Amino acid sequence: MGSNTFASDRIVDNHIANLRRKIEPDPAEPTYIVNVRGLGYRFDL
């Protein structure tokens, strides 16, 4: 990473939140991109 680059520890969470806002009918109650505790995320159809 360059000296002018900032990487957050939560960058994946931020990307998932952006995706949920775009594709979920209700981002507060996700049905497509769900969190799998201890593993990460899963995309369900």
WOJO-V713230 format. One record per residue. N is the residue number from 1. RES is the residue in one small letter. PSI is psi in radians with two decimals (NA if undefined). OMEGA is omega in whole degrees, 0 to 359 (999 if undefined). D_CENTER is the distance of its C-alpha to the mean C-alpha in whole Angstrom. Layout:
# WOJO-V713230
n:N res:RES psi:PSI omega:OMEGA d_center:D_CENTER
n:N res:RES psi:PSI omega:OMEGA d_center:D_CENTER
This chain:
# WOJO-V713230
n:1 res:m psi:2.51 omega:180 d_center:22
n:2 res:g psi:2.97 omega:182 d_center:24
n:3 res:s psi:-0.32 omega:179 d_center:26
n:4 res:n psi:0.24 omega:183 d_center:24
n:5 res:t psi:2.39 omega:176 d_center:21
n:6 res:f psi:2.18 omega:178 d_center:18
n:7 res:a psi:2.14 omega:179 d_center:15
n:8 res:s psi:2.64 omega:175 d_center:13
n:9 res:d psi:-0.37 omega:185 d_center:13
n:10 res:r psi:0.40 omega:186 d_center:9
n:11 res:i psi:-0.66 omega:178 d_center:8
n:12 res:v psi:-0.75 omega:178 d_center:6
n:13 res:d psi:-0.67 omega:178 d_center:4
n:14 res:n psi:-0.71 omega:179 d_center:5
n:15 res:h psi:-0.72 omega:178 d_center:4
n:16 res:i psi:-0.74 omega:178 d_center:1
n:17 res:a psi:-0.72 omega:178 d_center:4
n:18 res:n psi:-0.76 omega:178 d_center:7
n:19 res:l psi:-0.75 omega:179 d_center:6
n:20 res:r psi:-0.71 omega:179 d_center:7
n:21 res:r psi:-0.54 omega:183 d_center:10
n:22 res:k psi:-0.63 omega:189 d_center:11
n:23 res:i psi:-0.36 omega:183 d_center:12
n:24 res:e psi:2.42 omega:174 d_center:12
n:25 res:p psi:-0.71 omega:177 d_center:15
n:26 res:d psi:1.72 omega:183 d_center:14
n:27 res:p psi:-0.41 omega:179 d_center:11
n:28 res:a psi:-0.41 omega:178 d_center:12
n:29 res:e psi:1.28 omega:186 d_center:13
n:30 res:p psi:2.42 omega:176 d_center:11
n:31 res:t psi:-0.41 omega:182 d_center:13
n:32 res:y psi:-0.86 omega:180 d_center:11
n:33 res:i psi:1.85 omega:184 d_center:8
n:34 res:v psi:2.62 omega:179 d_center:9
n:35 res:n psi:2.29 omega:175 d_center:9
n:36 res:v psi:1.87 omega:187 d_center:12
n:37 res:r psi:2.26 omega:178 d_center:13
n:38 res:g psi:-0.17 omega:182 d_center:15
n:39 res:l psi:-0.78 omega:183 d_center:13
n:40 res:g psi:-2.20 omega:184 d_center:9
n:41 res:y psi:2.71 omega:178 d_center:8
n:42 res:r psi:2.44 omega:177 d_center:10
n:43 res:f psi:2.03 omega:180 d_center:11
n:44 res:d psi:2.48 omega:174 d_center:14
n:45 res:l psi:NA omega:999 d_center:16
